[in-house]
Amino acid sequence: MSDISQQLIEQVQQAAATNTPINIQGRGSKSFMGRSASGTPLSVAEHSGIVSYQPVELVLTARAGTSLQEINAALAEHQQMLPCESPVFAAGLSSSTTATESSFAGASLAGTLACNQSGPARPWQGSIRDLVLGVRLINGKAEHMRFGGQVMKNVAGYDVSRLQAGAMGTLGLITEISLKVLPKPPATATLTLACSADDAVKQMNTLAAQAKPLTGACWLDDRLYLRLSGSTQAVDGTLKQWPGERLEHDQEFWQQLTEQQLSYFSGEQPLWRFSVKPNADPIAIDGPWLLDWGGAQRWLRGEYAPEQLETLAAQAGGQVAKYRGGDRHSDVFHSQPVPLQLIHQRLKQAMDPQGLFNPGRLYSWL
Amino acid sequence: MNAVERPDKQQLAAMFRDFVDPQFVISDAETQKPYECDGLSMYCEMPLLVVLPETVEQIQQVMRVCHQYSISVVARGAGTGLCAGAMPDPEGVVLSLAKLNRIIDIDPVARTAKLQPGVRNLAVSEAAAEFGLYYGPDPSSQIACTLGGNVAENSGGVHCLKYGLTVHNLLKLELVTVAGDIISIGSEGLDSNGFDLMALLTGSEGLLGIVTEITVKLLPRPEQAQVIMAGFDCVEKAAAAVAGIIAEGIIPAGLEMMDHHAIVAAEAFAKAGYPIDAEALLLCELDGCSEEVDAYIPKVEQLFQHFGATSTQISHNEAERERLWKGRKSAFPAVGRISPDYYCMDGTIPRGQLAYVLTEMAKMSEHYGLRVANVFHAGDGNLHPLILFDANVAGEFEKTEEFGGKILKLCVEVGGCITGEHGVGMEKIRQMKVQFNEQELIQFMAIKEAFDPTHSLNPGKGIPTLKRCQEYRSLGADGIQPEQPA
């Protein structure tokens, strides 16, 4: 719970002076993501703590290493939440941490943004990227800068804050993030029904086109799960109108889905994440599949050639990444056409001219 | 580009006329006149040429020619912008996207629309209506403003607390680069791999590329929408009521505040039934499924009364809802009727600072002898002070600009920013250094150069160059030294 930004600036200065690449580490919960890390580890876990939180402004500012658990707990005291439902991955921490005297484990705020991690509510409540209002970060010249702010509308300058989403720390060392938060809905309920993947895609898209309090739509093992959250009246009213039976202990199901603790996610088989058009036909591979985000995010397990999956993802209007497992030395994120590679490289050059931050973590050519 | 001799105006026009319909290459002063400014008409300039391509291929060709001869390009939509972001460069070309106004496709199942950049904002919702869908961001200029302009400015509107800004409602962009190449950003899925270039391009004010195709998300039209209007005898009570609604866990679809000057002007203009004796007025719209709206409307009315509302009124049908909104939506032109001219500011502040900011502004108003009417997107903290002035009085616009600069500085001091939704453009370029330090401005410039190394796209806007930045710094700490635009 301390501000070590000066120490972090000095570490980046040192790295720049010696031209030594840095492997930025948060709280270690997502070290499985991206390509294999290289460079000297630099931990931001100790740079933690909530800097300001005013429930009535719906804005929270916290240091990079603050755990999501701590943030979620602070928000819950005021019946608020991070609407993007990012995974906490608390179970993944056990071995790696020397960092935390804090009782909180799992994902850090900055790691969550750098990896752009959002949970089942993402299509309806936005992603972590959508919630970002501002960041402070140290660029490759060891300059500590502030972009965006703590207000909901701000169009001065380029949106360097949201640019950090999914950049895997390659554009700078994030030190602080301001986020929009929202009230927790008073009521939640889940409907479930048996159906095929094909029917599930149709149902999820049909229902999402209605102005109902849908906040989760997932299909697994021939069952569709529909979560409703909102006012008691809205949830009760929709329960009466929509198909399916009420699922008991539903919060456990959605939490396990968010935290990737369902049995679907266990085992060593590579886990692929497709981000596609929500109404795309089921992708022509046997699976096993898990459809989430109303059809817009689809998980696949198994050994496949990335090129084959990229072709299928593109046909479905989107992209695919090797999320976990398998070969992490080759590229794991959906390939970029040459003109976009050039823009990535130029932007990297603009923010990190010596290529210090997380070289190769996002792409082999970056 | 190495030394290639620049063509003169007529030579360049002739080059464009090789591939663009000759009538859409405008080189005479009279026909160029409408392009000399955007919605901020105090800033105007005649361009070298105006060109209105009809296809993406023509845009590419225009960009290639301009790139070859290092000629600057200012992209333009409907020209409704309020920051002189589309003000021409006298040495450059205005590239109007008005001819690319086709709705390419609406996918009612995926709930998306694929659009050309010249499509009007409201036209998207009108076209989606038959599927029970609409497009979320609804800037006040939505009848006229285009999607391309919305992307350039990251436009908001009165519903963005609940439904987000343009950046939250985009899926995919097609872009022509400064060199004339086409790139595609984003996908039809929600998240894309690599850098979030969508975020970088949204709100980039035409400084990074020319957007030629836009895929947006569409939302289901709410089953029900109702407005509650409440009058208060002081601004503090209205501000407390706003906080009270949020504390209750209710996120309204729209939550707007007007001060006394704005109420009186709007009521005289729109006959919306506003209480003209009130010091502050709140308009709160709730939408969604019927059960929820039915439950929350009486709750919000009770809250308003609890916080000291002197009057409340609820819309019971669409006509009443539209009437209550009409005053707010016509507030700017209404203010235009009580003053020869007005200057619209666009700061954002933390909501809790509203009363302090309004008090400080009242002091400044007295100091400058200029009245201010305030319209406030209370839900998201975006404040639009309208400074009333008379451009025919010598020196009054300069005084107004100085006053405006001080308001923006105040917004930054209380933790806000210099522009919530109108953009920086040419107008607020001096205030950029109030919000950002030199390192940050240099960082912005480096990002700009990653896309546009020759500074050919919308030069002089959005991001001050270091040289100018130093000049402003030497002018004094405010960055508001009056400087008559050319």
Interface residues (C-beta under 8 A of the other chain):
Chain A: Q54 P55 V56 E57 L58 V59 Q79 N116 S118 R122 P123 G126 S127 R129 D130 N139 E143 M145 R146 F147 G149 Q150 V151 M152 K153 N154 V155 A156 G157 Y158 D159 V160 S161 R162 L163 Q164 A165 G166 A167 L171 L182 P183 K184 P185 P186 N205 T206 A208 A209 Q210 A211 K212 P213 G230 S231 T232 Q233 A234 D236 G237 T238 F274 S275 V276 K277 P278 N279 A280 W293 A296 Q297 A316 G317 G318 Q319 A321 F333 H334 Q336 P337 P339 L340 I343 H344 R346 L347 Q349 A350 M351 L362 Y363
Chain B: D107 P108 V109 A110 R111 T112 F131 G132 L133 E153 N154 G156 C160 L161 G164 L165 V167 H168 T177 D181 I183 I185 S187 E188 G189 L190 D191 S192 N193 G194 F195 D196 L197 A199 L200 T202 G203 S204 P220 R221 P222 E223 A243 I246 A247 G249 I250 I251 D287 G288 C289 S290 E291 E292 D294 A295 Y296 T348 I349 P350 R351 G352 H377 D380 G381 N382 G415 G416 C417 I418 T419 G420 E421 H422 G423 V424 K428 Q431 M432 Q435 F436 N437 Q439 E440 Q443 F444 A446 I447 K448 E449 A450 F451 G462 I463
